[in-house]
Amino acid sequence: MPSSEDLVTRRLDRLRIRHLRLLERIASTGSLTGAALSLHISQPAATKMLQELERTLGCVLIERTARGGVLTAAGIQALERLRAALGMVDAAGLGLAVQPEMPFVRIGVLRLAGVALVPGMVAALHAGEKLPRIRLYEGTAGELLEKLRRGDVDCVIGRLEIHGDAIRASDFDIVPLTDEHYEVACSPAHPLARETAVPWDRLQQFPWAVPPPPSYTWHAFETGFRKMGLAPPQPRIESPSFHDSFAILSQTDFLAIAPRSAVAYYQALGRLHRLDLRDPFPTDYAVLATLPGMAGLPTMQLIREALLQASRTICQSPPGA
């Protein structure tokens, strides 16, 4: 006699991808009529598909209202799972449509990870002739993790602070990569560039260019000063791009912070100077985040190993190198 899990699997096997998209379209349009129009099907056909979906999942997914329809609590939970599945289906279509013989990976990247980790990963995979086709997406930690949860990207690389109800660590498989602290950068001509063991209260005396809240870098900036018992300076410039911040400080007396690898990269180009602080910022780390079950895929294993190789290179390089 088949188990209850077998029965559920059999019912799910009868669903089509259009059934899964229906719930997403109802959520976005606010009505079954709007969902039917966006899927180019009749209202009766949409109603039948919804009934089939609810019967298969064994719960009510939509609550009818005077304005159309809203997802029930069960509908919201179902949509969260189905969006990830739909994202994977779309990714398979994108990958197979162009180069079916080559793996296709969508990677969410915080800008700071794009300076050392991603180039190191690409170099390692390319050298081993194992580089897949990659599409990169930039954004904040929260934006990228939401993309990951919805199945719009396959993994996320960067510094991720997972907290609160919206982003839960249990939602993802997390692999720690580098452990490096933030550093303060300034122009090579800056007055502090000639000093050693710079105290934190001196940092309060100059203007700052810092990413706006609630970015991870802004949080690290605030936390660093508070741990030293000091009030964080109010940034004069709020820029989401550390490239822009570095360009500003190269011609002014502004200060900026970034992970060691990013500062080292620009210092090697002669664009800025890494300050020698009396007390460094707290140690920080970057991670690779994937949805549960994705980490075991062969291509994702290659990505993980290449990132770990790149992170070991970063951590072995001396500060300021």
C-alpha positions as CSV (number, residue, x, y, z in Angstrom):
1,M,0.0,0.0,0.0
2,P,1.5,3.4,-1.0
3,S,2.5,5.7,1.8
4,S,1.0,9.2,2.3
5,E,4.2,10.6,0.9
6,D,3.9,8.4,-2.2
7,L,0.3,9.6,-2.8
8,V,1.4,13.3,-2.5
9,T,4.2,12.7,-5.0
10,R,1.8,11.0,-7.4
11,R,-0.6,14.0,-7.2
12,L,2.3,16.5,-7.7
13,D,3.4,14.6,-10.8
14,R,0.1,15.5,-12.5
15,L,0.8,19.2,-12.2
16,R,2.2,21.3,-15.0
17,I,4.5,24.3,-14.8
18,R,1.6,26.5,-15.6
19,H,-0.1,25.4,-12.4
20,L,2.9,26.7,-10.5
21,R,3.0,30.0,-12.3
22,L,-0.7,30.5,-11.6
23,L,-0.2,31.1,-7.9
24,E,2.6,33.6,-8.6
25,R,0.5,35.5,-11.0
26,I,-2.5,35.7,-8.6
27,A,-0.1,37.1,-6.0
28,S,1.3,39.7,-8.4
29,T,-2.0,40.8,-10.0
30,G,-4.3,40.4,-7.0
31,S,-7.0,38.4,-8.8
32,L,-7.7,35.2,-10.6
33,T,-8.9,37.2,-13.6
34,G,-5.6,39.1,-13.8
35,A,-3.6,35.9,-13.5
36,A,-5.7,34.3,-16.3
37,L,-5.0,37.3,-18.6
38,S,-1.2,37.2,-17.9
39,L,-1.1,33.5,-18.7
40,H,-3.3,34.0,-21.8
41,I,-6.0,31.5,-20.6
42,S,-9.7,31.9,-19.9
43,Q,-11.1,32.6,-16.4
44,P,-12.8,29.1,-16.2
45,A,-9.5,27.5,-17.1
46,A,-7.7,29.5,-14.4
47,T,-10.3,28.5,-11.9
48,K,-10.0,24.8,-12.8
49,M,-6.2,25.0,-12.5
50,L,-6.5,26.6,-9.0
51,Q,-8.9,23.9,-7.9
52,E,-6.4,21.2,-9.2
53,L,-3.6,22.9,-7.4
54,E,-5.5,23.2,-4.1
55,R,-6.7,19.6,-4.4
56,T,-3.1,18.4,-5.0
57,L,-1.6,20.4,-2.1
58,G,-4.6,19.6,0.2
59,C,-5.2,23.2,1.4
60,V,-6.9,26.5,0.4
61,L,-4.4,28.8,-1.3
62,I,-6.6,31.8,-2.2
63,E,-9.1,33.8,-0.2
64,R,-11.6,35.5,-2.4
65,T,-12.2,39.2,-1.6
66,A,-14.3,42.0,-3.1
67,R,-11.2,43.3,-4.9
68,G,-10.1,39.9,-6.2
69,G,-8.1,37.4,-4.2
70,V,-5.3,37.2,-1.7
71,L,-3.0,34.4,-0.7
72,T,-3.9,32.5,2.5
73,A,-1.1,31.7,4.9
74,A,-0.8,28.3,3.2
75,G,-0.7,30.0,-0.2
76,I,2.2,32.2,0.9
77,Q,4.2,29.2,2.1
78,A,3.4,27.3,-1.1
79,L,4.4,30.3,-3.3
80,E,7.7,30.7,-1.4
81,R,8.6,27.1,-2.3
82,L,7.2,27.2,-5.8
83,R,9.1,30.4,-6.7
84,A,12.4,28.6,-6.1
85,A,11.3,25.7,-8.3
86,L,10.2,28.1,-11.0
87,G,13.5,29.9,-10.8
88,M,15.3,26.7,-11.3
89,V,13.1,25.8,-14.3
90,D,13.8,29.2,-15.9
91,A,17.5,28.8,-15.3
92,A,17.5,25.4,-17.0
93,G,15.8,27.0,-20.0
94,L,18.3,29.8,-20.2
95,G,21.2,27.5,-19.9
96,L,20.1,24.9,-22.4
97,A,18.9,27.4,-25.0
98,V,22.4,28.8,-25.6
99,Q,25.1,26.2,-24.8
100,P,23.4,23.0,-23.7
101,E,26.7,21.2,-23.2
102,M,28.0,23.9,-20.7
103,P,26.7,24.4,-17.1
104,F,25.0,27.8,-16.5
105,V,25.3,29.4,-13.0
106,R,23.6,32.6,-11.8
107,I,25.6,34.1,-9.0
108,G,24.6,37.0,-6.7
109,V,27.6,39.0,-5.7
110,L,28.1,41.8,-3.2
111,R,30.3,44.5,-4.8
112,L,33.1,44.0,-2.3
113,A,33.3,40.3,-3.2
114,G,33.8,41.2,-6.9
115,V,37.3,42.6,-6.3
116,A,39.2,39.5,-5.2
117,L,36.9,36.4,-4.5
118,V,35.1,36.3,-7.8
119,P,38.2,37.0,-10.0
120,G,40.1,34.4,-8.0
121,M,37.3,31.9,-8.5
122,V,37.1,32.5,-12.2
123,A,40.8,32.2,-12.6
124,A,40.9,28.9,-10.8
125,L,38.1,27.4,-12.8
126,H,39.4,28.7,-16.1
127,A,42.9,27.4,-15.4
128,G,41.4,23.9,-14.7
129,E,39.2,24.2,-17.9
130,K,36.1,23.8,-15.7
131,L,34.7,27.3,-16.0
132,P,30.9,27.3,-16.5
133,R,28.9,30.0,-18.1
134,I,28.2,32.6,-15.4
135,R,25.7,35.4,-15.0
136,L,26.5,37.9,-12.2
137,Y,23.9,39.9,-10.2
138,E,24.8,42.7,-7.9
139,G,22.8,44.0,-4.9
140,T,22.6,44.4,-1.2
141,A,22.8,41.3,1.1
142,G,19.1,41.4,1.7
143,E,18.2,41.8,-2.0
144,L,20.5,38.9,-3.1
145,L,19.3,36.5,-0.4
146,E,15.7,37.2,-1.4
147,K,16.7,36.4,-5.0
148,L,18.3,33.2,-3.8
149,R,15.2,32.2,-1.8
150,R,13.0,32.9,-4.9
151,G,15.3,30.8,-7.1
152,D,16.4,33.8,-9.2
153,V,20.0,33.1,-8.5
154,D,21.8,29.8,-7.7
155,C,24.1,31.1,-5.0
156,V,25.3,34.3,-3.3
157,I,28.8,35.3,-2.5
158,G,29.7,38.1,-0.1
159,R,29.5,39.3,3.5
160,L,26.0,38.4,4.7
161,E,24.6,39.4,8.1
162,I,21.6,37.0,8.5
163,H,19.3,38.2,11.2
164,G,15.6,38.9,12.0
165,D,12.6,37.1,10.6
166,A,13.0,38.1,6.9
167,I,16.4,36.4,6.5
168,R,16.9,33.2,8.5
169,A,20.2,31.2,8.5
170,S,18.2,28.0,8.4
171,D,16.9,28.9,5.0
172,F,20.4,28.5,3.4
173,D,23.5,26.3,3.3
174,I,26.3,28.6,4.4
175,V,30.0,28.0,3.7
176,P,32.5,30.4,5.3
177,L,35.1,31.7,2.9
178,T,37.6,34.4,3.9
179,D,38.1,35.8,7.4
180,E,39.5,39.3,7.0
181,H,38.8,42.5,8.7
182,Y,37.7,45.8,7.3
183,E,40.4,48.5,6.9
184,V,40.4,52.2,6.5
185,A,41.6,53.8,3.3
186,C,42.7,57.3,2.5
187,S,44.6,59.2,-0.2
188,P,48.4,58.7,-0.3
189,A,48.6,62.4,0.4
190,H,46.3,62.3,3.4
191,P,47.7,63.7,6.7
192,L,47.0,60.3,8.4
193,A,49.0,58.4,5.7
194,R,52.2,59.5,7.4
195,E,51.1,58.2,10.8
196,T,51.4,54.8,12.4
197,A,49.2,53.2,15.0
198,V,46.5,55.8,14.3
199,P,44.0,56.0,17.2
200,W,40.3,55.8,16.4
201,D,39.5,59.2,17.8
202,R,41.7,60.6,15.0
203,L,39.3,59.0,12.5
204,Q,36.5,61.1,13.9
205,Q,38.2,64.3,12.7
206,F,37.9,63.6,9.0
207,P,34.9,63.3,6.6
208,W,33.8,59.8,5.6
209,A,32.3,58.2,2.5
210,V,30.4,55.1,3.6
211,P,27.6,53.0,2.0
212,P,24.1,53.9,3.3
213,P,22.2,51.8,5.8
214,P,21.2,49.1,6.0
215,S,24.3,47.9,4.1
216,Y,26.7,45.4,5.7
217,T,29.6,47.9,5.4
218,W,27.6,50.6,7.1
219,H,26.9,48.2,9.9
220,A,30.6,47.3,10.2
221,F,31.5,51.0,10.2
222,E,29.0,51.8,13.1
223,T,29.9,48.6,15.1
224,G,33.7,49.3,14.8
225,F,33.4,52.8,16.4
226,R,31.0,51.7,19.1
227,K,33.2,48.8,20.1
228,M,35.9,51.4,20.7
229,G,33.5,53.4,22.9
230,L,33.2,56.2,20.3
231,A,30.3,57.7,18.4
232,P,30.4,56.8,14.7
233,P,31.1,59.9,12.5
234,Q,28.1,61.0,10.4
235,P,29.2,60.2,6.8
236,R,29.3,63.2,4.5
237,I,28.9,61.0,1.5
238,E,26.7,57.9,1.3
239,S,27.6,55.8,-1.7
240,P,26.5,52.2,-2.4
241,S,29.7,51.7,-4.5
242,F,33.1,51.5,-2.8
243,H,34.6,52.2,-6.2
244,D,33.0,55.7,-6.1
245,S,34.1,56.2,-2.5
246,F,37.7,55.3,-3.3
247,A,37.6,57.7,-6.3
248,I,36.4,60.5,-4.0
249,L,39.0,59.9,-1.3
250,S,41.8,59.8,-3.8
251,Q,41.3,63.5,-4.4
252,T,40.2,64.7,-0.9
253,D,40.8,64.2,2.8
254,F,37.9,61.7,3.0
255,L,38.2,58.3,4.6
256,A,36.5,55.1,3.6
257,I,36.4,51.4,4.8
258,A,36.4,48.2,2.8
259,P,37.6,44.6,3.3
260,R,41.4,44.2,3.3
261,S,41.4,42.5,-0.2
262,A,39.6,45.5,-1.7
263,V,41.9,48.1,-0.1
264,A,45.0,46.0,-1.0
265,Y,43.9,45.9,-4.7
266,Y,43.5,49.7,-5.0
267,Q,46.7,50.3,-2.9
268,A,48.7,48.2,-5.4
269,L,47.4,50.5,-8.1
270,G,48.7,53.5,-6.2
271,R,45.2,54.9,-5.9
272,L,45.0,54.9,-2.1
273,H,46.7,54.2,1.2
274,R,45.8,51.7,3.9
275,L,45.9,53.3,7.3
276,D,47.9,51.7,10.1
277,L,45.3,51.6,12.9
278,R,46.2,51.1,16.6
279,D,43.3,48.7,16.9
280,P,42.0,46.9,13.8
281,F,38.3,46.4,12.9
282,P,36.8,43.2,14.2
283,T,37.5,40.1,12.1
284,D,34.8,39.6,9.4
285,Y,34.2,36.8,6.9
286,A,32.6,36.3,3.5
287,V,30.4,33.3,2.8
288,L,28.9,31.2,0.0
289,A,25.1,30.8,0.4
290,T,23.0,28.3,-1.5
291,L,19.5,26.8,-1.0
292,P,19.4,23.5,0.9
293,G,20.2,20.7,-1.5
294,M,21.9,22.8,-4.1
295,A,25.4,22.6,-2.5
296,G,25.7,19.0,-3.6
297,L,25.3,19.7,-7.3
298,P,28.6,19.1,-9.3
299,T,28.8,22.6,-10.7
300,M,28.1,24.1,-7.3
301,Q,30.8,22.0,-5.8
302,L,33.3,23.3,-8.4
303,I,32.2,26.9,-7.5
304,R,32.7,26.2,-3.8
305,E,36.2,24.7,-4.2
306,A,37.3,27.5,-6.5
307,L,36.1,30.1,-4.0
308,L,37.8,28.3,-1.1
309,Q,41.0,28.3,-3.1
310,A,40.7,32.0,-3.8
311,S,39.9,32.8,-0.2
312,R,43.0,30.9,1.0
313,T,45.1,33.1,-1.4
314,I,43.5,36.2,0.1
315,C,44.1,35.2,3.7
316,Q,47.7,34.2,3.0
317,S,48.6,37.6,1.6
318,P,50.0,40.0,4.1
319,P,47.9,43.0,5.3
320,G,48.1,45.9,2.9
321,A,49.7,43.7,0.2
